[in-house]
């Protein structure tokens, strides 16, 4: 093939000419003399993309030994692709550039490493190119890999993708993350300006505004329409996850010996601490109703508020999944992915072994989030009764669906029977229940019950509140929520538990009947 040992070699040439001016070339009688002429190397490379020959030539060697060493290095590189034509072409491109720019012939081991991971062989790979190459080889959970892809697409490639991988340093990395903070300030300012403009667009009275006021409001609304929409900032926790993605990618590059230093490891970031769970106390609810602002990112209902939600939800066909999540701390995907086979009525246990999560909009079934998440959960008698009632309802839905499907097929319509997926919670036709359907129903019921807002994700945290209300401690909450360490449970729920202790102390004191009343206006804190 082109580039084989027979397609190249070592020779000498000189500039001696005959009497007619022609170069003598190999006919020069002095070429055999030591020191006369120049040693040159010639080696055929693999054909280029258009099928054309491209010989590698280099001259000016001080000795045949030096030329022989380079020829051996060339042939070692040319042997790397084997029968892979695309790899052979890439090797040919590399060596053609080496010849053109009079570069040192690279080491075959270095070329082999780069060839094996599909990166540019000339070492000019950018951070963006490596991130794309790295994420394409990931074999993590689909949702995890898509999270990597999102960080790369939205943040990393636009911010640092243009840097050469082998020249990317801590300064570049720190500047990138500082830039996120600067962008956050812009977003905050734009969001604040939009809120102020929205206030100018409101007519606070029930009556219709007069003509002059209507004209003013129309102008203000035009200004509002021209403003940027609300945007979310990239918070500390998200920045930590972006850094984790970059650090993992750079560690992989180190293992491939493409670089020797991980710049992401040394960047200083604000701590992305896990948000604390806060209880929706009466004071916080009143403040929320007044301002519309939540006191914290993770809010938890009191048992009374949870009871109000479940009372409102009881007539909904998805009531059982809300009961299971709020009482026993299942994640949304774990609830939707729960199989009937994993319910042990006699032992009053439910085993979490699968979850259904959303990839974009497509539901996919995966193993639980962590090894600790795949565990058995102790459930109570009431939950057993709720699940039995739900099962009876599900079978009624199945029979009704099949009866209607048979009638439609008799009428010439193409309708399938109810699908037996084995799931506890399903769509009306038995297929998987889409997780977002559960969230939508949850939000609708919360609004109907006029309760302070929480996310369905936060409803799981209510199980920790119930553990405390039932007399349990942080270790009991850890077991209920299947956390990997008690530190994780403490970081999230310690403040919640302390609030409960205050509330329980006041309830305990109030439970003692007294004949005399406290002095009017007395400060209970003064004692």
Beta strands, then each sheet from edge to edge (+ up, - down):
strand 1: 8-13
strand 2: 38-44
strand 3: 55-61
strand 4: 277-279
strand 5: 298-300
strand 6: 343-344
strand 7: 349-351
strand 8: 355-359
strand 9: 362-366
strand 10: 376-378
sheet 1: 1+ 2- 3+
sheet 2: 4+ 5+
sheet 3: 6+ 7- 10+
sheet 4: 8+ 9-
end
